[in-house]
């Protein structure tokens, strides 16, 4: 029997962006679009504290669940809606797992104002920036130098662009991008709870990742991401408990006092009362431990 194709949001965004890239620069980089961008308002650039979510799925139905969120770093939200709510929506961009890259241009162009127009047709707003997903073992051998070169060129051409990057373990190149000002925010993937065992890490392993950025003196632009935020049990049958989240968020605050915020990777699970309460709790502790209003 034929079954409908089911893909994740990451897969859908990656496919769409790859198709756009294959069309070539002439489809985007036109003089008319550049002139249009010069007349449009720009989304506000985020400032600390950074309280970040990846795919805040219930935001459109109940914004109060994400009262303390400052950034959607997943491309989930319409930047216009986020701007009206006093938050920032960053555009999703391939990281080292890009399967079709042919050079640095993809990442350079992603930083441009024309790429950040929203919507691309009948544009109303220039988005604040991009979220690179993600710094992992590269899909192609040259992806790491291409990504670094592209982001540096994009930063030079667009000094106001906000660049966030999701990462597992850093490499020398990533640390250099943090030190030279290319990256504004580094989000450490500390996924201790996952329904997919291959995505899980231990709490000790997650802290080890953070320690590498602390040792590199980059903690002022590095935050930790809890995940996955789900009401489903993980592969060991364990459920994510508010008490566990509160205890370990407090440990982060004490262990890394310079850390300017926190992040949460929300699952793709159906909307349930239990999931909503978990999201609400994560949002609450983010505001309590990393207080401050967006300016």
C-alpha positions as CSV (number, residue, x, y, z in Angstrom):
1,X,0.0,0.0,0.0
2,X,1.2,3.5,-0.8
3,X,2.2,5.5,2.2
4,X,2.5,9.3,2.2
5,X,6.0,10.6,2.5
6,X,6.7,11.8,6.1
7,X,9.8,14.0,6.6
8,X,11.0,16.1,9.5
9,X,11.1,19.9,9.4
10,X,14.9,19.7,9.2
11,X,14.6,17.4,6.1
12,X,12.0,19.6,4.5
13,X,14.0,22.8,5.0
14,X,17.2,21.2,3.8
15,X,15.4,19.9,0.6
16,X,13.9,23.3,0.0
17,X,17.1,25.2,0.5
18,X,19.1,22.8,-1.6
19,X,16.6,23.3,-4.5
20,X,16.9,27.0,-4.2
21,X,20.7,26.8,-4.3
22,X,20.6,24.8,-7.4
23,X,18.7,27.5,-9.2
24,X,21.7,29.7,-9.1
25,X,22.3,33.3,-7.9
26,X,20.3,34.8,-10.7
27,X,17.1,33.6,-9.1
28,X,17.8,35.6,-5.9
29,X,20.5,38.2,-6.4
30,X,18.7,40.5,-8.7
31,X,19.0,44.3,-8.7
32,X,15.3,44.7,-8.1
33,X,15.5,42.6,-4.9
34,X,18.5,44.5,-3.6
35,X,16.6,47.8,-4.1
36,X,13.5,46.4,-2.4
37,X,15.6,45.3,0.6
38,X,17.0,48.8,1.1
39,X,13.5,50.1,1.7
40,X,12.3,47.4,4.2
41,X,12.4,47.4,8.0
42,X,14.8,45.1,9.7
43,X,14.0,42.7,12.6
44,X,15.5,43.6,15.9
45,X,18.9,42.0,16.6
46,X,18.7,39.8,19.7
47,X,20.7,40.6,22.8
48,X,21.5,38.6,26.0
49,X,19.9,36.9,27.8
50,X,19.4,34.3,25.0
51,X,16.5,32.1,25.8
52,X,16.3,29.9,22.7
53,X,13.9,27.3,21.3
54,X,14.2,24.9,18.4
55,X,10.8,24.5,16.8
56,X,8.5,26.0,19.4
57,X,5.5,24.1,17.9
58,X,2.7,25.5,20.0
59,X,3.7,29.2,19.7
60,X,1.0,30.1,17.2
61,X,-1.7,28.6,19.4
62,X,-0.5,29.7,22.8
63,X,2.3,32.3,23.0
64,X,2.2,32.3,26.8
65,X,3.8,28.9,26.7
66,X,7.0,30.7,25.5
67,X,6.6,33.9,27.5
68,X,10.4,34.1,28.2
69,X,11.6,32.9,24.8
70,X,13.8,35.5,23.0
71,X,14.9,33.5,19.9
72,X,13.5,30.8,17.7
73,X,16.7,29.2,16.2
74,X,15.0,26.7,13.9
75,X,13.2,28.6,11.2
76,X,9.9,27.5,12.7
77,X,8.3,30.9,13.2
78,X,7.3,33.6,10.7
79,X,9.8,36.4,11.5
80,X,6.9,38.9,11.2
81,X,4.9,37.1,13.9
82,X,8.0,36.9,16.1
83,X,8.8,40.5,15.7
84,X,5.2,41.5,16.7
85,X,5.6,39.3,19.8
86,X,9.0,40.9,20.7
87,X,11.0,37.9,19.8
88,X,13.5,37.0,17.0
89,X,13.1,34.2,14.4
90,X,16.3,33.1,12.8
91,X,16.4,31.5,9.4
92,X,17.4,27.8,9.2
93,X,20.7,27.2,7.3
94,X,22.6,24.0,6.6
95,X,25.7,23.3,8.7
96,X,28.5,20.8,8.0
97,X,25.9,18.2,7.1
98,X,25.1,20.0,3.8
99,X,25.0,17.2,1.2
100,X,25.1,19.4,-1.9
101,X,27.6,22.2,-1.2
102,X,30.0,23.2,-4.0
103,X,31.8,26.0,-2.3
104,X,31.5,28.8,0.4
105,X,28.9,30.8,-1.5
106,X,25.9,29.0,0.1
107,X,26.9,30.3,3.6
108,X,28.0,33.7,2.4
109,X,24.8,34.3,0.6
110,X,22.7,33.0,3.5
111,X,23.9,36.0,5.5
112,X,22.8,38.6,2.9
113,X,19.8,40.8,3.3
114,X,18.3,39.4,0.1
115,X,18.4,35.9,1.6
116,X,16.8,37.2,4.8
117,X,13.8,38.8,3.1
118,X,10.5,37.5,4.4
119,X,8.6,36.5,2.6
120,X,10.7,36.2,-0.5
121,X,7.8,37.4,-2.6
122,X,6.1,40.7,-1.6
123,X,8.7,41.0,1.2
124,X,7.7,42.9,4.4
125,X,10.8,42.4,6.7
126,X,14.5,41.6,6.7
127,X,15.2,38.9,9.2
128,X,17.8,39.5,11.9
129,X,19.9,36.5,11.1
130,X,20.5,32.8,10.6
131,X,20.8,29.6,12.7
132,X,23.4,27.1,11.4
133,X,22.2,23.6,11.8
134,X,24.7,22.1,12.7
135,X,28.4,21.6,13.5
136,X,28.8,17.9,13.3
137,X,31.1,15.6,11.3
138,X,31.0,17.0,7.8
139,X,29.0,15.4,5.0
140,X,31.5,16.5,2.4
141,X,35.3,16.8,3.0
142,X,35.4,20.5,2.2
143,X,32.3,21.6,4.1
144,X,34.3,22.8,7.1
145,X,36.6,25.3,5.3
146,X,33.8,26.3,2.9
147,X,31.4,27.0,5.8
148,X,34.1,29.0,7.7
149,X,35.1,31.0,4.6
150,X,31.4,31.7,3.7
151,X,30.4,32.9,7.1
152,X,33.4,35.2,7.4
153,X,32.6,36.7,4.0
154,X,28.9,37.0,4.9
155,X,29.8,38.7,8.2
156,X,32.1,41.2,6.4
157,X,29.4,42.0,3.8
158,X,26.6,42.2,6.4
159,X,28.1,43.2,9.8
160,X,24.7,43.5,11.4
161,X,23.6,39.9,10.7
162,X,23.1,37.7,13.8
163,X,24.7,34.3,13.4
164,X,23.9,31.4,15.7
165,X,25.3,27.9,15.4
166,X,24.2,24.5,16.9
167,X,27.1,22.2,17.7
168,X,28.2,19.0,19.3
169,X,31.9,18.8,19.8
170,X,33.9,21.9,18.6
171,X,36.9,21.8,16.3
172,X,39.7,24.3,16.1
173,X,37.9,26.0,13.2
174,X,34.7,26.5,15.2
175,X,36.6,28.0,18.1
176,X,38.3,30.4,15.7
177,X,34.9,31.5,14.3
178,X,33.9,32.3,17.9
179,X,37.0,34.3,18.7
180,X,37.2,36.3,15.5
181,X,33.6,37.6,15.9
182,X,32.0,35.7,13.1
183,X,29.6,33.9,15.5
184,X,27.3,35.7,17.8
185,X,25.9,32.6,19.6
186,X,27.0,29.0,20.0
187,X,24.4,26.5,21.1
188,X,25.7,23.2,22.6
189,X,23.6,20.2,21.9
190,X,23.3,18.5,25.3
191,X,20.6,16.0,24.4
192,X,20.4,13.7,27.4
193,X,16.8,12.7,26.8
194,X,15.8,11.3,23.4
195,X,13.4,8.8,21.9
196,X,16.2,8.1,19.4
197,X,19.2,6.4,21.3
198,X,21.7,7.5,18.7
199,X,21.1,11.1,19.5
200,X,21.5,10.8,23.2
201,X,24.5,11.9,25.3
202,X,25.2,11.6,29.0
203,X,25.0,14.6,31.3
204,X,28.8,14.2,31.8
205,X,29.3,14.2,28.1
206,X,27.1,17.3,27.7
207,X,29.1,19.1,30.3
208,X,32.4,18.1,28.6
209,X,31.2,19.8,25.5
210,X,30.5,23.0,27.5
211,X,33.9,22.7,29.2
212,X,35.7,22.9,25.9
213,X,34.1,26.3,25.2
214,X,34.8,27.5,28.7
215,X,38.5,26.5,28.3
216,X,38.5,28.4,25.0
217,X,37.2,31.5,26.8
218,X,34.0,31.5,24.7
219,X,31.4,31.0,27.5
220,X,30.1,34.6,27.1
221,X,28.6,33.5,23.8
222,X,27.9,29.9,24.5
223,X,24.6,28.4,25.8
224,X,23.5,24.8,26.6
225,X,20.5,23.2,25.0
226,X,18.3,20.7,26.8
227,X,16.6,18.1,24.6
228,X,14.6,16.6,23.5
229,X,11.7,18.3,25.3
230,X,9.0,15.6,24.9
231,X,6.4,13.9,27.0
232,X,7.4,10.5,25.6
233,X,9.7,8.2,27.4
234,X,13.2,7.8,26.1
235,X,14.6,4.5,24.8
236,X,15.2,3.4,28.4
237,X,11.6,4.0,29.4
238,X,12.5,7.2,31.4
239,X,10.4,10.3,31.2
240,X,11.8,13.9,31.3
241,X,10.9,15.3,34.8
242,X,10.6,19.0,35.8
243,X,12.6,18.3,38.9
244,X,15.5,16.9,36.8
245,X,15.4,19.9,34.5
246,X,15.4,22.4,37.4
247,X,18.3,20.7,39.1
248,X,20.5,20.5,36.0
249,X,19.6,24.0,34.8
250,X,20.7,25.3,38.3
251,X,23.9,23.4,37.9
252,X,24.6,25.0,34.6
253,X,24.0,28.5,36.1
254,X,26.5,27.8,38.9
255,X,29.1,26.0,36.8
256,X,29.1,28.5,34.0
257,X,28.1,32.0,35.4
258,X,29.1,33.7,32.2
259,X,26.7,31.6,30.1
260,X,24.3,34.1,28.7
261,X,21.2,31.9,28.5
262,X,19.8,28.5,27.8
263,X,18.1,26.6,24.9
264,X,15.5,23.8,24.5
265,X,15.1,21.5,21.5
266,X,11.4,20.6,21.4
267,X,10.3,17.3,20.0
268,X,8.0,16.8,17.0
269,X,5.4,15.0,19.1
270,X,1.7,15.8,19.0
271,X,0.3,18.6,21.1
272,X,-0.8,17.2,24.5
273,X,-1.5,18.7,27.9
274,X,1.5,16.9,29.3
275,X,3.8,18.3,26.6
276,X,2.5,21.8,27.2
277,X,3.1,21.6,30.9
278,X,6.7,20.5,30.2
279,X,7.2,23.4,27.7
280,X,5.7,25.8,30.2
281,X,8.1,24.6,32.9
282,X,11.2,24.9,30.7
283,X,10.1,28.5,29.8
284,X,9.6,29.4,33.5
285,X,13.1,28.2,34.6
286,X,14.7,29.9,31.7
287,X,13.3,33.2,32.8
288,X,14.1,32.6,36.5
289,X,17.7,31.6,36.0
290,X,18.5,33.9,33.1
291,X,16.4,37.0,33.8
292,X,16.3,40.2,31.9
293,X,14.1,41.9,29.3
294,X,14.9,42.1,25.7
295,X,16.2,45.6,24.7
